[in-house]
Structures are given as structure tokens and as C-alpha cells.
Amino acid sequence: MIKIECPEDLRVFQNKPQISPVIVRYITNYLHFFLEEYHCPDMREFGAFFLLENEKDSLRHVEMGLSLPLEQSLPEFTDILHIRDLHQQTILLHSCFVLNDSYAISVFREPGVLKNSIEDVLLMDSTEKTINLERGVF
């Protein structure tokens, strides 16, 4: 599991060549979007991003700030993101959990990383979006 709260945390992707460059670019852009919107150097006070790399990461819900396991937690929203640039495309699932009035987390994962039973719960009320990175993200 990769936790991202500030631009320095993005360095972890340099040691993770198995993660799609399209996903790295999207998460990088998304982080910078938040930091610009909130005029701050990091997200520590209002949230964090988590990229789940394997099924075992779903068991680390307490580290993410969730009081219940993922399959028992209700996301504020889940998006199925079809992300593409000029050379490749991928699908990334994004669930947002609001933990209190001023703190939320985004949990990203590729399809198939979580057990089907967990994924089914998180995708119950999802929306689909297409992100074209060659034209900008936001």
C-alpha cells in the first residue's frame, strides 16, 4: 500500500515500475490539483491518497483511518476511471471515504486487486469517467 500526502511521497513510484505510468501520472496530477485548490504544501490536515497494490492491503483499513474493513465501509463515491494518454490506457478504481468533517481519504486500486466480494460492495453505486491525460486531467 502506498500512502500519498505530499509531493515528496510521489517518489515511491520511482521504485515501482510495475505501476502503470498512466496511473502514476493521474495520481500525480490529482495530488497537485488538490494542493493548488487548497493552497497548501501537503494534504496531511485534510486527507490522504492510498494506492492498494495487492489484496493484503485491503486488510490495512485501520492504517487508512477506517474503523471498519473496506467491505463494511460506505464510500462517499466510487468512480471507475478509464484513463488514457496518447500511448496507453488503463482502468483505475477510486473510492472516497469521508472520515469526519474535515478529513477524507481516496483509495485507488486497479480492478482485480481486491476480492470480488469487497469490490462488489464498493462498486454498488459507482459512476464511470473517462480521463484523457493528453488534454489535461481537470
C-alpha positions as a LaTeX table, in Angstrom:
\begin{tabular}{lrrr}
\hline
Residue & $x$ (\AA) & $y$ (\AA) & $z$ (\AA) \\
\hline
Met1 & 0.00 & 0.00 & 0.00 \\
Ile2 & 1.30 & 3.40 & $-0.94$ \\
Lys3 & 0.23 & 6.42 & 1.12 \\
Ile4 & 0.48 & 9.83 & $-0.52$ \\
Glu5 & 0.05 & 13.11 & 1.35 \\
Cys6 & 2.65 & 15.38 & $-0.26$ \\
Pro7 & 4.66 & 15.69 & $-3.49$ \\
Glu8 & 7.68 & 14.01 & $-1.86$ \\
Asp9 & 5.59 & 10.86 & $-1.37$ \\
Leu10 & 5.33 & 10.53 & $-5.15$ \\
Arg11 & 9.00 & 9.49 & $-5.24$ \\
Val12 & 7.95 & 5.99 & $-4.21$ \\
Phe13 & 6.76 & 5.45 & $-7.78$ \\
Gln14 & 10.38 & 5.53 & $-8.97$ \\
Asn15 & 10.86 & 2.17 & $-7.23$ \\
Lys16 & 7.58 & 0.72 & $-8.53$ \\
Pro17 & 7.99 & 0.11 & $-12.27$ \\
Gln18 & 5.09 & $-2.35$ & $-12.20$ \\
Ile19 & 2.63 & 0.50 & $-11.64$ \\
Ser20 & 1.32 & 1.86 & $-14.91$ \\
Pro21 & 2.81 & 5.24 & $-15.87$ \\
Val22 & $-0.72$ & 6.37 & $-16.69$ \\
Ile23 & $-1.78$ & 5.70 & $-13.08$ \\
Val24 & 1.31 & 7.46 & $-11.74$ \\
Arg25 & 0.60 & 10.48 & $-13.93$ \\
Tyr26 & $-3.07$ & 10.60 & $-12.93$ \\
Ile27 & $-2.38$ & 10.39 & $-9.18$ \\
Thr28 & 0.39 & 12.99 & $-9.51$ \\
Asn29 & $-1.94$ & 15.38 & $-11.34$ \\
Tyr30 & $-4.74$ & 14.71 & $-8.87$ \\
Leu31 & $-2.49$ & 15.49 & $-5.90$ \\
His32 & $-1.26$ & 18.72 & $-7.46$ \\
Phe33 & $-4.86$ & 19.70 & $-8.23$ \\
Phe34 & $-5.77$ & 19.36 & $-4.54$ \\
Leu35 & $-2.71$ & 21.22 & $-3.34$ \\
Glu36 & $-3.41$ & 24.11 & $-5.71$ \\
Glu37 & $-7.11$ & 24.21 & $-4.80$ \\
Tyr38 & $-6.38$ & 24.32 & $-1.07$ \\
His39 & $-3.24$ & 26.48 & $-1.37$ \\
Cys40 & $-1.15$ & 24.20 & 0.81 \\
Pro41 & 2.10 & 22.21 & 0.54 \\
Asp42 & 0.54 & 18.87 & 1.59 \\
Met43 & $-2.75$ & 17.14 & 2.40 \\
Arg44 & $-1.91$ & 15.95 & 5.90 \\
Glu45 & $-4.55$ & 18.07 & 7.60 \\
Phe46 & $-7.45$ & 17.15 & 5.33 \\
Gly47 & $-6.74$ & 13.79 & 3.73 \\
Ala48 & $-4.56$ & 11.22 & 2.04 \\
Phe49 & $-4.45$ & 9.01 & $-1.03$ \\
Phe50 & $-3.86$ & 5.28 & $-0.76$ \\
Leu51 & $-2.92$ & 3.10 & $-3.72$ \\
Leu52 & $-3.64$ & $-0.53$ & $-2.92$ \\
Glu53 & $-1.15$ & $-2.81$ & $-4.60$ \\
Asn54 & $-2.45$ & $-6.22$ & $-3.55$ \\
Glu55 & $-5.27$ & $-7.98$ & $-1.74$ \\
Lys56 & $-3.43$ & $-7.91$ & 1.60 \\
Asp57 & $-3.56$ & $-4.11$ & 1.52 \\
Ser58 & $-7.34$ & $-4.30$ & 1.99 \\
Leu59 & $-6.70$ & $-5.70$ & 5.48 \\
Arg60 & $-4.87$ & $-2.50$ & 6.45 \\
His61 & $-8.06$ & $-0.45$ & 6.84 \\
Val62 & $-7.04$ & 0.87 & 10.27 \\
Glu63 & $-3.86$ & 2.38 & 8.75 \\
Met64 & $-6.11$ & 4.16 & 6.27 \\
Gly65 & $-8.19$ & 5.61 & 9.10 \\
Leu66 & $-11.23$ & 3.42 & 8.54 \\
Ser67 & $-12.88$ & 1.96 & 11.64 \\
Leu68 & $-14.39$ & $-0.92$ & 9.68 \\
Pro69 & $-12.99$ & $-3.19$ & 6.94 \\
Leu70 & $-13.40$ & $-1.93$ & 3.38 \\
Glu71 & $-16.35$ & $-4.20$ & 2.64 \\
Gln72 & $-18.22$ & $-2.70$ & 5.63 \\
Ser73 & $-17.28$ & 0.91 & 4.99 \\
Leu74 & $-19.52$ & 3.13 & 2.91 \\
Pro75 & $-17.71$ & 5.27 & 0.37 \\
Glu76 & $-18.92$ & 8.77 & $-0.37$ \\
Phe77 & $-18.43$ & 7.82 & $-4.01$ \\
Thr78 & $-16.66$ & 5.30 & $-6.21$ \\
Asp79 & $-15.53$ & 6.14 & $-9.73$ \\
Ile80 & $-14.43$ & 3.72 & $-12.41$ \\
Leu81 & $-11.80$ & 5.77 & $-14.21$ \\
His82 & $-10.84$ & 4.95 & $-17.78$ \\
Ile83 & $-7.51$ & 6.77 & $-18.01$ \\
Arg84 & $-5.70$ & 7.17 & $-21.29$ \\
Asp85 & $-2.92$ & 9.12 & $-22.85$ \\
Leu86 & $-1.55$ & 9.01 & $-26.39$ \\
His87 & 0.21 & 5.67 & $-25.86$ \\
Gln88 & $-1.72$ & 3.59 & $-23.34$ \\
Gln89 & $-4.85$ & 3.26 & $-21.29$ \\
Thr90 & $-5.88$ & 1.60 & $-18.06$ \\
Ile91 & $-8.71$ & 1.38 & $-15.57$ \\
Leu92 & $-8.35$ & 2.70 & $-12.04$ \\
Leu93 & $-10.99$ & 2.41 & $-9.34$ \\
His94 & $-11.29$ & 5.36 & $-6.94$ \\
Ser95 & $-13.33$ & 5.27 & $-3.74$ \\
Cys96 & $-13.54$ & 8.29 & $-1.45$ \\
Phe97 & $-14.30$ & 7.85 & 2.25 \\
Val98 & $-15.20$ & 10.85 & 4.40 \\
Leu99 & $-13.86$ & 10.16 & 7.89 \\
Asn100 & $-15.08$ & 13.37 & 9.57 \\
Asp101 & $-16.00$ & 16.98 & 8.78 \\
Ser102 & $-12.50$ & 17.87 & 7.67 \\
Tyr103 & $-10.74$ & 14.65 & 6.64 \\
Ala104 & $-11.27$ & 12.25 & 3.76 \\
Ile105 & $-9.24$ & 9.56 & 2.06 \\
Ser106 & $-9.14$ & 8.38 & $-1.52$ \\
Val107 & $-8.47$ & 4.70 & $-2.07$ \\
Phe108 & $-7.20$ & 3.81 & $-5.54$ \\
Arg109 & $-6.74$ & 0.32 & $-6.95$ \\
Glu110 & $-6.71$ & $-1.48$ & $-10.24$ \\
Pro111 & $-9.59$ & $-3.87$ & $-10.94$ \\
Gly112 & $-8.89$ & $-7.33$ & $-9.55$ \\
Val113 & $-6.68$ & $-6.17$ & $-6.68$ \\
Leu114 & $-9.43$ & $-6.71$ & $-4.10$ \\
Lys115 & $-11.60$ & $-9.76$ & $-3.56$ \\
Asn116 & $-14.73$ & $-9.71$ & $-5.70$ \\
Ser117 & $-16.92$ & $-9.51$ & $-2.59$ \\
Ile118 & $-15.18$ & $-6.30$ & $-1.46$ \\
Glu119 & $-15.13$ & $-4.82$ & $-4.97$ \\
Asp120 & $-18.83$ & $-5.54$ & $-5.43$ \\
Val121 & $-19.70$ & $-3.55$ & $-2.29$ \\
Leu122 & $-17.53$ & $-0.59$ & $-3.30$ \\
Leu123 & $-18.85$ & $-0.56$ & $-6.87$ \\
Met124 & $-22.51$ & $-0.82$ & $-5.85$ \\
Asp125 & $-23.25$ & 2.84 & $-6.62$ \\
Ser126 & $-20.36$ & 3.78 & $-8.88$ \\
Thr127 & $-20.00$ & 6.10 & $-11.84$ \\
Glu128 & $-17.71$ & 5.82 & $-14.87$ \\
Lys129 & $-15.50$ & 8.58 & $-16.16$ \\
Thr130 & $-13.00$ & 8.85 & $-18.97$ \\
Ile131 & $-9.82$ & 10.82 & $-18.29$ \\
Asn132 & $-7.77$ & 11.92 & $-21.29$ \\
Leu133 & $-4.36$ & 12.86 & $-19.96$ \\
Glu134 & $-3.15$ & 14.26 & $-23.27$ \\
Arg135 & $-5.73$ & 17.06 & $-22.89$ \\
Gly136 & $-5.22$ & 17.59 & $-19.17$ \\
Val137 & $-6.92$ & 15.93 & $-16.26$ \\
Phe138 & $-9.12$ & 18.57 & $-14.69$ \\
\hline
\end{tabular}
